[in-house]
Amino acid sequence: MDAIIIGAGACGLMCAVQAGYLGKKVVLLEKNSKPGAKILISGGGRCNYTNQWASADQFISANPHFLKSAFKQWTVEDTIGFFETYGIIGKEKTLGQLFPDDKNAKDIVEVFTSLCEEMEQKILCNAEVKTIEKTANGFKVSYLIGDKTKTIEAHKVVIASGGLPIPKMGATDFALRFARNNDLNIVDTAPALVPLTITGKDEEWYAQLSGNSVFCEVSNDEISFEENILFTHWGLSGPAILQISSYWRRGEAFNINLLPNQNIVEVIDTERANNGKILISTLLNRFYAKKFTEALGKFLPLNKTVADLTKLEIELVNQTIHFFKVKPAGDKGYDKAEVMRGGIDTNEVSSKSLECKKIPGLYFGGECMDVTGWLGGYNFQWAWASGFVIAQNL
């Protein structure tokens, strides 16, 4: 046996298939009852399997250059070509996100399971790995399947068991526990791509807007994103919020530009010149749903005409629309997070092979590493790339 792969998610499945192409035999040990659990729920079951724009620039890591080697070895074009070979044709939805044109997440998983079956790469489900031991010839892995503990040996081991998000989908801290037990450094972990919560005096204001979506630019000192935000009864969600959440730290505030592609002061000046009698509420209704405009009445003089606005009031409108400050209380945790920020320090592995420097023959890939991509197919691209790179070195 050439290798044991722990985790039959995106990274593990790609690794098994690529190893098979090279004539190497592997066994995948999967804790869940079926492979590809997170693939199956991604994109609402449609699976945003890569992003046309993916590069190291859209990832968070203590070492921002770490990804470059893997992304040279396995490119976005490689991902697109791989899936096209097996009948998955990509269609861009928005912002470079590729979804299967006429297929879905089940078809993505089927590509891998069919290839594994064809190449006689075993996938053992309901197999929970307990220990990994170094042996004279490689490694011995013990795992629980049903009520029986079994062992298997191989020359090499791949840990692709994912991160902490979505425990109900079988998320496990196995990789992190193994790293700690073997004195490998871990970059502090936290939920990422996660909705944010609002509590205290502002909670009711957000709750009344639950279900409303607004196109905005959300930013902090580090980065900005232009996409929709979604108000909820507990705070904020939507693509722009999920994106900024990966860069947010508890206690910090960030800015929301509620009208990113226009200047509200210029709009007011134009209206004053042409029709000074228009109410602020009427003006704002051009850009927002009536319910959202009414909610802005907490901050703005909606019943005033634009002609009657003082300089201070115009500045108030400007600050409210373009510099709306939000200071979340927290986030919705790993239950609602799409990925994990932080993880096994990239300095612990070779960027060229993803082999652990302290434990030769053992590899880490996918979400358990300190590599966190943006929303929109980026994390899948890292999973495919890391699976490919590891397979070349087994």
Contacts in CASP RR format, 6 or more apart in sequence:
PFRMAT RR
TARGET T0000
AUTHOR 0000-0000-0000
METHOD contacts of the structure
MODEL  1
MDAIIIGAGACGLMCAVQAGYLGKKVVLLEKNSKPGAKILISGGGRCNYT
NQWASADQFISANPHFLKSAFKQWTVEDTIGFFETYGIIGKEKTLGQLFP
DDKNAKDIVEVFTSLCEEMEQKILCNAEVKTIEKTANGFKVSYLIGDKTK
TIEAHKVVIASGGLPIPKMGATDFALRFARNNDLNIVDTAPALVPLTITG
KDEEWYAQLSGNSVFCEVSNDEISFEENILFTHWGLSGPAILQISSYWRR
GEAFNINLLPNQNIVEVIDTERANNGKILISTLLNRFYAKKFTEALGKFL
PLNKTVADLTKLEIELVNQTIHFFKVKPAGDKGYDKAEVMRGGIDTNEVS
SKSLECKKIPGLYFGGECMDVTGWLGGYNFQWAWASGFVIAQNL
1 25 0 8 1.000
1 26 0 8 1.000
1 27 0 8 1.000
1 152 0 8 1.000
1 153 0 8 1.000
1 154 0 8 1.000
1 155 0 8 1.000
2 19 0 8 1.000
2 24 0 8 1.000
2 25 0 8 1.000
2 26 0 8 1.000
2 154 0 8 1.000
2 155 0 8 1.000
2 156 0 8 1.000
2 394 0 8 1.000
3 19 0 8 1.000
3 24 0 8 1.000
3 26 0 8 1.000
3 27 0 8 1.000
3 154 0 8 1.000
3 155 0 8 1.000
3 156 0 8 1.000
3 157 0 8 1.000
3 158 0 8 1.000
3 394 0 8 1.000
4 26 0 8 1.000
4 27 0 8 1.000
4 29 0 8 1.000
4 139 0 8 1.000
4 141 0 8 1.000
4 152 0 8 1.000
4 154 0 8 1.000
4 156 0 8 1.000
4 157 0 8 1.000
4 158 0 8 1.000
5 12 0 8 1.000
5 15 0 8 1.000
5 16 0 8 1.000
5 26 0 8 1.000
5 27 0 8 1.000
5 28 0 8 1.000
5 29 0 8 1.000
5 157 0 8 1.000
5 158 0 8 1.000
5 160 0 8 1.000
6 28 0 8 1.000
6 29 0 8 1.000
6 129 0 8 1.000
6 132 0 8 1.000
6 141 0 8 1.000
6 157 0 8 1.000
6 158 0 8 1.000
6 159 0 8 1.000
6 160 0 8 1.000
6 161 0 8 1.000
6 174 0 8 1.000
7 28 0 8 1.000
7 29 0 8 1.000
7 30 0 8 1.000
7 31 0 8 1.000
7 160 0 8 1.000
7 161 0 8 1.000
7 162 0 8 1.000
8 16 0 8 1.000
8 28 0 8 1.000
8 29 0 8 1.000
8 30 0 8 1.000
8 32 0 8 1.000
8 35 0 8 1.000
8 36 0 8 1.000
8 123 0 8 1.000
8 125 0 8 1.000
9 30 0 8 1.000
9 35 0 8 1.000
9 36 0 8 1.000
9 37 0 8 1.000
9 38 0 8 1.000
9 39 0 8 1.000
9 160 0 8 1.000
9 162 0 8 1.000
9 383 0 8 1.000
10 36 0 8 1.000
10 38 0 8 1.000
10 39 0 8 1.000
10 366 0 8 1.000
10 380 0 8 1.000
10 383 0 8 1.000
10 384 0 8 1.000
11 160 0 8 1.000
11 162 0 8 1.000
11 365 0 8 1.000
11 366 0 8 1.000
11 367 0 8 1.000
11 383 0 8 1.000
11 384 0 8 1.000
11 386 0 8 1.000
11 387 0 8 1.000
11 390 0 8 1.000
12 28 0 8 1.000
12 158 0 8 1.000
12 160 0 8 1.000
12 365 0 8 1.000
12 383 0 8 1.000
12 387 0 8 1.000
13 28 0 8 1.000
13 35 0 8 1.000
13 36 0 8 1.000
13 109 0 8 1.000
13 112 0 8 1.000
13 113 0 8 1.000
13 116 0 8 1.000
14 112 0 8 1.000
14 383 0 8 1.000
14 384 0 8 1.000
14 387 0 8 1.000
14 388 0 8 1.000
14 391 0 8 1.000
15 26 0 8 1.000
15 158 0 8 1.000
15 160 0 8 1.000
15 386 0 8 1.000
15 387 0 8 1.000
15 388 0 8 1.000
15 390 0 8 1.000
15 391 0 8 1.000
15 394 0 8 1.000
16 26 0 8 1.000
16 28 0 8 1.000
16 112 0 8 1.000
16 116 0 8 1.000
16 121 0 8 1.000
16 123 0 8 1.000
16 391 0 8 1.000
17 112 0 8 1.000
17 115 0 8 1.000
17 116 0 8 1.000
17 119 0 8 1.000
17 121 0 8 1.000
17 391 0 8 1.000
18 387 0 8 1.000
18 388 0 8 1.000
18 391 0 8 1.000
18 392 0 8 1.000
19 25 0 8 1.000
19 26 0 8 1.000
19 121 0 8 1.000
19 391 0 8 1.000
19 394 0 8 1.000
20 26 0 8 1.000
20 119 0 8 1.000
20 121 0 8 1.000
20 391 0 8 1.000
21 119 0 8 1.000
21 391 0 8 1.000
22 391 0 8 1.000
22 392 0 8 1.000
22 394 0 8 1.000
23 119 0 8 1.000
24 391 0 8 1.000
24 394 0 8 1.000
25 120 0 8 1.000
25 121 0 8 1.000
26 121 0 8 1.000
26 122 0 8 1.000
26 154 0 8 1.000
26 158 0 8 1.000
26 394 0 8 1.000
27 121 0 8 1.000
27 122 0 8 1.000
27 123 0 8 1.000
27 124 0 8 1.000
27 152 0 8 1.000
27 154 0 8 1.000
28 35 0 8 1.000
28 116 0 8 1.000
28 121 0 8 1.000
28 122 0 8 1.000
28 123 0 8 1.000
28 124 0 8 1.000
29 124 0 8 1.000
29 127 0 8 1.000
29 129 0 8 1.000
29 141 0 8 1.000
29 143 0 8 1.000
29 152 0 8 1.000
30 36 0 8 1.000
30 123 0 8 1.000
30 124 0 8 1.000
30 125 0 8 1.000
30 126 0 8 1.000
30 127 0 8 1.000
31 126 0 8 1.000
31 127 0 8 1.000
31 128 0 8 1.000
31 129 0 8 1.000
31 161 0 8 1.000
31 170 0 8 1.000
31 172 0 8 1.000
32 125 0 8 1.000
32 126 0 8 1.000
32 169 0 8 1.000
32 170 0 8 1.000
33 125 0 8 1.000
33 126 0 8 1.000
34 40 0 8 1.000
34 125 0 8 1.000
35 109 0 8 1.000
35 112 0 8 1.000
35 113 0 8 1.000
35 123 0 8 1.000
35 125 0 8 1.000
36 109 0 8 1.000
36 112 0 8 1.000
37 169 0 8 1.000
37 170 0 8 1.000
38 166 0 8 1.000
38 169 0 8 1.000
39 47 0 8 1.000
39 105 0 8 1.000
39 108 0 8 1.000
39 109 0 8 1.000
40 47 0 8 1.000
40 105 0 8 1.000
40 106 0 8 1.000
40 109 0 8 1.000
41 105 0 8 1.000
41 166 0 8 1.000
41 169 0 8 1.000
42 48 0 8 1.000
42 49 0 8 1.000
42 105 0 8 1.000
42 380 0 8 1.000
43 99 0 8 1.000
43 105 0 8 1.000
44 105 0 8 1.000
45 104 0 8 1.000
45 105 0 8 1.000
45 106 0 8 1.000
46 99 0 8 1.000
46 100 0 8 1.000
46 104 0 8 1.000
46 105 0 8 1.000
47 99 0 8 1.000
47 100 0 8 1.000
47 104 0 8 1.000
47 105 0 8 1.000
47 108 0 8 1.000
47 380 0 8 1.000
48 93 0 8 1.000
48 97 0 8 1.000
48 98 0 8 1.000
48 99 0 8 1.000
48 376 0 8 1.000
48 377 0 8 1.000
48 380 0 8 1.000
49 79 0 8 1.000
49 83 0 8 1.000
49 88 0 8 1.000
49 90 0 8 1.000
49 98 0 8 1.000
49 99 0 8 1.000
49 100 0 8 1.000
49 108 0 8 1.000
49 377 0 8 1.000
49 380 0 8 1.000
50 76 0 8 1.000
50 79 0 8 1.000
50 80 0 8 1.000
50 98 0 8 1.000
50 377 0 8 1.000
50 380 0 8 1.000
50 381 0 8 1.000
50 384 0 8 1.000
51 58 0 8 1.000
51 76 0 8 1.000
51 95 0 8 1.000
51 96 0 8 1.000
51 97 0 8 1.000
51 98 0 8 1.000
51 374 0 8 1.000
51 376 0 8 1.000
51 377 0 8 1.000
51 378 0 8 1.000
51 381 0 8 1.000
52 76 0 8 1.000
52 92 0 8 1.000
52 96 0 8 1.000
52 98 0 8 1.000
53 76 0 8 1.000
53 95 0 8 1.000
53 96 0 8 1.000
54 71 0 8 1.000
54 76 0 8 1.000
54 377 0 8 1.000
54 378 0 8 1.000
54 381 0 8 1.000
55 71 0 8 1.000
56 64 0 8 1.000
56 65 0 8 1.000
56 66 0 8 1.000
56 67 0 8 1.000
56 68 0 8 1.000
56 71 0 8 1.000
58 373 0 8 1.000
58 374 0 8 1.000
58 378 0 8 1.000
59 67 0 8 1.000
59 371 0 8 1.000
59 372 0 8 1.000
59 373 0 8 1.000
59 374 0 8 1.000
59 378 0 8 1.000
59 382 0 8 1.000
60 192 0 8 1.000
60 246 0 8 1.000
60 247 0 8 1.000
60 341 0 8 1.000
60 342 0 8 1.000
60 371 0 8 1.000
60 372 0 8 1.000
60 373 0 8 1.000
61 67 0 8 1.000
61 342 0 8 1.000
61 346 0 8 1.000
61 370 0 8 1.000
61 371 0 8 1.000
61 372 0 8 1.000
62 187 0 8 1.000
62 342 0 8 1.000
62 345 0 8 1.000
62 346 0 8 1.000
62 347 0 8 1.000
62 370 0 8 1.000
63 346 0 8 1.000
63 347 0 8 1.000
63 370 0 8 1.000
65 351 0 8 1.000
66 346 0 8 1.000
66 351 0 8 1.000
66 371 0 8 1.000
67 371 0 8 1.000
67 382 0 8 1.000
67 385 0 8 1.000
68 351 0 8 1.000
69 351 0 8 1.000
69 352 0 8 1.000
69 389 0 8 1.000
70 351 0 8 1.000
70 354 0 8 1.000
70 382 0 8 1.000
70 385 0 8 1.000
70 386 0 8 1.000
70 388 0 8 1.000
70 389 0 8 1.000
71 381 0 8 1.000
71 385 0 8 1.000
73 385 0 8 1.000
73 388 0 8 1.000
73 389 0 8 1.000
73 392 0 8 1.000
74 384 0 8 1.000
74 385 0 8 1.000
74 387 0 8 1.000
74 388 0 8 1.000
74 389 0 8 1.000
76 381 0 8 1.000
78 384 0 8 1.000
78 388 0 8 1.000
79 381 0 8 1.000
79 384 0 8 1.000
79 385 0 8 1.000
80 90 0 8 1.000
80 98 0 8 1.000
82 384 0 8 1.000
83 89 0 8 1.000
83 90 0 8 1.000
83 100 0 8 1.000
83 108 0 8 1.000
83 111 0 8 1.000
84 90 0 8 1.000
86 111 0 8 1.000
86 114 0 8 1.000
86 115 0 8 1.000
87 103 0 8 1.000
88 100 0 8 1.000
88 103 0 8 1.000
88 107 0 8 1.000
88 108 0 8 1.000
88 111 0 8 1.000
89 100 0 8 1.000
89 101 0 8 1.000
89 102 0 8 1.000
90 98 0 8 1.000
90 99 0 8 1.000
90 100 0 8 1.000
90 101 0 8 1.000
91 98 0 8 1.000
91 99 0 8 1.000
91 100 0 8 1.000
91 101 0 8 1.000
92 98 0 8 1.000
93 99 0 8 1.000
95 227 0 8 1.000
95 376 0 8 1.000
96 376 0 8 1.000
97 376 0 8 1.000
97 377 0 8 1.000
98 377 0 8 1.000
100 107 0 8 1.000
100 108 0 8 1.000
113 123 0 8 1.000
115 121 0 8 1.000
116 122 0 8 1.000
116 123 0 8 1.000
124 143 0 8 1.000
124 145 0 8 1.000
126 145 0 8 1.000
126 146 0 8 1.000
127 143 0 8 1.000
127 144 0 8 1.000
127 145 0 8 1.000
128 143 0 8 1.000
128 144 0 8 1.000
128 145 0 8 1.000
129 141 0 8 1.000
129 142 0 8 1.000
129 143 0 8 1.000
129 161 0 8 1.000
129 174 0 8 1.000
130 142 0 8 1.000
130 143 0 8 1.000
130 144 0 8 1.000
130 149 0 8 1.000
131 141 0 8 1.000
131 142 0 8 1.000
132 139 0 8 1.000
132 140 0 8 1.000
132 141 0 8 1.000
132 157 0 8 1.000
132 178 0 8 1.000
132 362 0 8 1.000
133 139 0 8 1.000
133 140 0 8 1.000
133 141 0 8 1.000
133 142 0 8 1.000
134 359 0 8 1.000
135 153 0 8 1.000
137 153 0 8 1.000
137 155 0 8 1.000
138 153 0 8 1.000
138 154 0 8 1.000
138 155 0 8 1.000
138 156 0 8 1.000
138 361 0 8 1.000
139 153 0 8 1.000
139 154 0 8 1.000
139 155 0 8 1.000
139 156 0 8 1.000
139 157 0 8 1.000
139 361 0 8 1.000
139 362 0 8 1.000
140 151 0 8 1.000
140 152 0 8 1.000
140 153 0 8 1.000
141 151 0 8 1.000
141 152 0 8 1.000
141 153 0 8 1.000
141 154 0 8 1.000
141 157 0 8 1.000
142 149 0 8 1.000
142 150 0 8 1.000
142 151 0 8 1.000
143 149 0 8 1.000
143 150 0 8 1.000
143 151 0 8 1.000
143 152 0 8 1.000
144 150 0 8 1.000
155 361 0 8 1.000
155 394 0 8 1.000
156 361 0 8 1.000
156 362 0 8 1.000
156 363 0 8 1.000
156 394 0 8 1.000
157 361 0 8 1.000
157 362 0 8 1.000
157 363 0 8 1.000
158 362 0 8 1.000
158 363 0 8 1.000
158 364 0 8 1.000
158 365 0 8 1.000
158 387 0 8 1.000
158 390 0 8 1.000
158 394 0 8 1.000
159 174 0 8 1.000
159 175 0 8 1.000
159 178 0 8 1.000
159 362 0 8 1.000
159 363 0 8 1.000
159 364 0 8 1.000
159 365 0 8 1.000
159 368 0 8 1.000
160 364 0 8 1.000
160 365 0 8 1.000
160 366 0 8 1.000
160 368 0 8 1.000
160 386 0 8 1.000
160 387 0 8 1.000
160 390 0 8 1.000
161 172 0 8 1.000
161 174 0 8 1.000
161 175 0 8 1.000
161 368 0 8 1.000
162 171 0 8 1.000
162 172 0 8 1.000
162 175 0 8 1.000
162 340 0 8 1.000
162 366 0 8 1.000
162 367 0 8 1.000
162 368 0 8 1.000
163 171 0 8 1.000
163 172 0 8 1.000
163 173 0 8 1.000
163 175 0 8 1.000
163 176 0 8 1.000
163 339 0 8 1.000
163 340 0 8 1.000
163 343 0 8 1.000
163 367 0 8 1.000
163 368 0 8 1.000
164 171 0 8 1.000
164 173 0 8 1.000
164 176 0 8 1.000
164 189 0 8 1.000
164 191 0 8 1.000
164 334 0 8 1.000
164 337 0 8 1.000
164 340 0 8 1.000
165 171 0 8 1.000
165 191 0 8 1.000
165 334 0 8 1.000
165 335 0 8 1.000
165 337 0 8 1.000
165 338 0 8 1.000
165 339 0 8 1.000
165 340 0 8 1.000
166 334 0 8 1.000
166 335 0 8 1.000
166 337 0 8 1.000
167 334 0 8 1.000
167 335 0 8 1.000
168 335 0 8 1.000
171 334 0 8 1.000
175 344 0 8 1.000
175 364 0 8 1.000
175 368 0 8 1.000
176 186 0 8 1.000
176 189 0 8 1.000
176 343 0 8 1.000
176 344 0 8 1.000
176 368 0 8 1.000
179 185 0 8 1.000
179 186 0 8 1.000
179 343 0 8 1.000
179 344 0 8 1.000
179 348 0 8 1.000
180 186 0 8 1.000
182 358 0 8 1.000
182 359 0 8 1.000
183 358 0 8 1.000
184 344 0 8 1.000
184 345 0 8 1.000
184 348 0 8 1.000
184 356 0 8 1.000
184 358 0 8 1.000
185 344 0 8 1.000
185 345 0 8 1.000
185 347 0 8 1.000
185 348 0 8 1.000
186 342 0 8 1.000
186 343 0 8 1.000
186 344 0 8 1.000
186 345 0 8 1.000
186 370 0 8 1.000
187 342 0 8 1.000
187 343 0 8 1.000
187 344 0 8 1.000
187 345 0 8 1.000
187 370 0 8 1.000
188 342 0 8 1.000
189 340 0 8 1.000
189 341 0 8 1.000
189 342 0 8 1.000
189 343 0 8 1.000
190 340 0 8 1.000
190 341 0 8 1.000
190 342 0 8 1.000
191 245 0 8 1.000
191 331 0 8 1.000
191 332 0 8 1.000
191 333 0 8 1.000
191 334 0 8 1.000
191 336 0 8 1.000
191 337 0 8 1.000
191 340 0 8 1.000
191 341 0 8 1.000
192 245 0 8 1.000
192 246 0 8 1.000
192 337 0 8 1.000
192 338 0 8 1.000
192 339 0 8 1.000
192 340 0 8 1.000
192 341 0 8 1.000
192 372 0 8 1.000
193 242 0 8 1.000
193 243 0 8 1.000
193 245 0 8 1.000
193 246 0 8 1.000
193 337 0 8 1.000
193 338 0 8 1.000
193 339 0 8 1.000
193 374 0 8 1.000
193 375 0 8 1.000
194 242 0 8 1.000
194 245 0 8 1.000
194 331 0 8 1.000
194 332 0 8 1.000
194 333 0 8 1.000
194 336 0 8 1.000
194 337 0 8 1.000
194 338 0 8 1.000
195 232 0 8 1.000
195 234 0 8 1.000
195 235 0 8 1.000
195 236 0 8 1.000
195 237 0 8 1.000
195 238 0 8 1.000
195 241 0 8 1.000
195 242 0 8 1.000
195 245 0 8 1.000
195 331 0 8 1.000
195 332 0 8 1.000
195 336 0 8 1.000
196 235 0 8 1.000
196 236 0 8 1.000
196 237 0 8 1.000
196 241 0 8 1.000
196 245 0 8 1.000
196 248 0 8 1.000
196 326 0 8 1.000
196 328 0 8 1.000
196 330 0 8 1.000
196 331 0 8 1.000
196 332 0 8 1.000
197 234 0 8 1.000
197 235 0 8 1.000
197 328 0 8 1.000
197 329 0 8 1.000
197 330 0 8 1.000
197 331 0 8 1.000
197 332 0 8 1.000
198 206 0 8 1.000
198 234 0 8 1.000
198 235 0 8 1.000
198 236 0 8 1.000
198 326 0 8 1.000
198 328 0 8 1.000
198 329 0 8 1.000
199 329 0 8 1.000
200 329 0 8 1.000
203 234 0 8 1.000
203 235 0 8 1.000
205 295 0 8 1.000
205 298 0 8 1.000
206 231 0 8 1.000
206 232 0 8 1.000
206 233 0 8 1.000
206 234 0 8 1.000
206 235 0 8 1.000
206 236 0 8 1.000
207 232 0 8 1.000
207 233 0 8 1.000
207 234 0 8 1.000
207 235 0 8 1.000
208 295 0 8 1.000
209 231 0 8 1.000
209 291 0 8 1.000
209 292 0 8 1.000
209 295 0 8 1.000
210 231 0 8 1.000
210 232 0 8 1.000
210 233 0 8 1.000
211 230 0 8 1.000
211 231 0 8 1.000
211 232 0 8 1.000
212 230 0 8 1.000
212 231 0 8 1.000
212 289 0 8 1.000
212 291 0 8 1.000
212 292 0 8 1.000
213 228 0 8 1.000
213 229 0 8 1.000
213 230 0 8 1.000
213 231 0 8 1.000
213 238 0 8 1.000
214 228 0 8 1.000
214 229 0 8 1.000
214 231 0 8 1.000
214 258 0 8 1.000
214 288 0 8 1.000
214 292 0 8 1.000
215 226 0 8 1.000
215 227 0 8 1.000
215 228 0 8 1.000
215 260 0 8 1.000
216 226 0 8 1.000
216 227 0 8 1.000
216 228 0 8 1.000
216 229 0 8 1.000
216 240 0 8 1.000
216 256 0 8 1.000
216 257 0 8 1.000
216 258 0 8 1.000
216 260 0 8 1.000
217 224 0 8 1.000
217 225 0 8 1.000
217 226 0 8 1.000
217 240 0 8 1.000
217 256 0 8 1.000
217 257 0 8 1.000
217 260 0 8 1.000
218 224 0 8 1.000
218 225 0 8 1.000
218 226 0 8 1.000
218 227 0 8 1.000
218 229 0 8 1.000
218 240 0 8 1.000
218 241 0 8 1.000
218 243 0 8 1.000
218 244 0 8 1.000
218 254 0 8 1.000
218 255 0 8 1.000
218 256 0 8 1.000
218 257 0 8 1.000
219 225 0 8 1.000
219 244 0 8 1.000
219 254 0 8 1.000
219 255 0 8 1.000
219 257 0 8 1.000
220 244 0 8 1.000
220 247 0 8 1.000
220 248 0 8 1.000
220 252 0 8 1.000
220 254 0 8 1.000
220 255 0 8 1.000
222 247 0 8 1.000
223 244 0 8 1.000
223 247 0 8 1.000
225 239 0 8 1.000
225 240 0 8 1.000
225 243 0 8 1.000
225 244 0 8 1.000
226 240 0 8 1.000
226 260 0 8 1.000
227 238 0 8 1.000
227 239 0 8 1.000
227 240 0 8 1.000
227 243 0 8 1.000
228 238 0 8 1.000
228 239 0 8 1.000
228 240 0 8 1.000
229 236 0 8 1.000
229 237 0 8 1.000
229 238 0 8 1.000
229 239 0 8 1.000
229 240 0 8 1.000
229 241 0 8 1.000
229 256 0 8 1.000
230 236 0 8 1.000
230 237 0 8 1.000
230 238 0 8 1.000
230 241 0 8 1.000
234 332 0 8 1.000
235 328 0 8 1.000
236 326 0 8 1.000
236 328 0 8 1.000
239 375 0 8 1.000
242 338 0 8 1.000
242 375 0 8 1.000
243 374 0 8 1.000
243 375 0 8 1.000
244 254 0 8 1.000
245 331 0 8 1.000
246 339 0 8 1.000
246 341 0 8 1.000
246 372 0 8 1.000
246 373 0 8 1.000
246 374 0 8 1.000
248 254 0 8 1.000
248 328 0 8 1.000
248 331 0 8 1.000
250 330 0 8 1.000
251 327 0 8 1.000
251 328 0 8 1.000
252 327 0 8 1.000
253 325 0 8 1.000
253 326 0 8 1.000
253 327 0 8 1.000
254 325 0 8 1.000
254 326 0 8 1.000
255 323 0 8 1.000
255 324 0 8 1.000
255 325 0 8 1.000
255 326 0 8 1.000
256 324 0 8 1.000
256 325 0 8 1.000
256 326 0 8 1.000
257 321 0 8 1.000
257 322 0 8 1.000
257 323 0 8 1.000
257 324 0 8 1.000
258 288 0 8 1.000
258 320 0 8 1.000
258 321 0 8 1.000
258 322 0 8 1.000
258 324 0 8 1.000
259 287 0 8 1.000
259 321 0 8 1.000
259 322 0 8 1.000
262 287 0 8 1.000
263 322 0 8 1.000
264 317 0 8 1.000
264 318 0 8 1.000
264 321 0 8 1.000
264 322 0 8 1.000
265 314 0 8 1.000
265 317 0 8 1.000
265 318 0 8 1.000
267 283 0 8 1.000
268 283 0 8 1.000
268 306 0 8 1.000
268 309 0 8 1.000
268 314 0 8 1.000
268 317 0 8 1.000
271 278 0 8 1.000
271 283 0 8 1.000
271 306 0 8 1.000
272 306 0 8 1.000
272 307 0 8 1.000
275 306 0 8 1.000
276 305 0 8 1.000
276 306 0 8 1.000
276 307 0 8 1.000
277 305 0 8 1.000
277 307 0 8 1.000
278 305 0 8 1.000
278 306 0 8 1.000
279 302 0 8 1.000
279 303 0 8 1.000
279 304 0 8 1.000
279 305 0 8 1.000
279 306 0 8 1.000
280 300 0 8 1.000
280 301 0 8 1.000
280 302 0 8 1.000
280 303 0 8 1.000
280 304 0 8 1.000
280 305 0 8 1.000
280 306 0 8 1.000
280 309 0 8 1.000
280 317 0 8 1.000
281 293 0 8 1.000
281 294 0 8 1.000
281 297 0 8 1.000
281 302 0 8 1.000
281 303 0 8 1.000
283 306 0 8 1.000
284 293 0 8 1.000
284 296 0 8 1.000
284 300 0 8 1.000
284 302 0 8 1.000
285 293 0 8 1.000
288 296 0 8 1.000
293 302 0 8 1.000
294 302 0 8 1.000
296 302 0 8 1.000
296 320 0 8 1.000
299 316 0 8 1.000
299 320 0 8 1.000
300 316 0 8 1.000
300 317 0 8 1.000
300 320 0 8 1.000
301 309 0 8 1.000
301 313 0 8 1.000
304 313 0 8 1.000
309 317 0 8 1.000
331 337 0 8 1.000
334 340 0 8 1.000
338 375 0 8 1.000
338 379 0 8 1.000
339 367 0 8 1.000
339 372 0 8 1.000
339 373 0 8 1.000
339 379 0 8 1.000
340 367 0 8 1.000
340 372 0 8 1.000
341 372 0 8 1.000
342 370 0 8 1.000
342 372 0 8 1.000
343 368 0 8 1.000
343 369 0 8 1.000
343 370 0 8 1.000
344 364 0 8 1.000
344 368 0 8 1.000
344 369 0 8 1.000
344 370 0 8 1.000
345 370 0 8 1.000
346 369 0 8 1.000
346 370 0 8 1.000
346 371 0 8 1.000
348 356 0 8 1.000
348 357 0 8 1.000
348 358 0 8 1.000
348 364 0 8 1.000
349 355 0 8 1.000
349 356 0 8 1.000
349 357 0 8 1.000
349 363 0 8 1.000
349 364 0 8 1.000
349 369 0 8 1.000
350 357 0 8 1.000
352 389 0 8 1.000
353 363 0 8 1.000
353 389 0 8 1.000
353 390 0 8 1.000
353 392 0 8 1.000
353 393 0 8 1.000
354 363 0 8 1.000
354 364 0 8 1.000
354 365 0 8 1.000
354 386 0 8 1.000
354 387 0 8 1.000
354 389 0 8 1.000
354 390 0 8 1.000
354 393 0 8 1.000
355 361 0 8 1.000
355 362 0 8 1.000
355 363 0 8 1.000
355 393 0 8 1.000
356 362 0 8 1.000
356 363 0 8 1.000
356 364 0 8 1.000
363 390 0 8 1.000
363 393 0 8 1.000
363 394 0 8 1.000
365 383 0 8 1.000
365 386 0 8 1.000
365 387 0 8 1.000
365 390 0 8 1.000
366 382 0 8 1.000
366 383 0 8 1.000
366 386 0 8 1.000
366 387 0 8 1.000
367 379 0 8 1.000
367 383 0 8 1.000
369 386 0 8 1.000
371 382 0 8 1.000
371 386 0 8 1.000
372 379 0 8 1.000
373 379 0 8 1.000
373 382 0 8 1.000
END
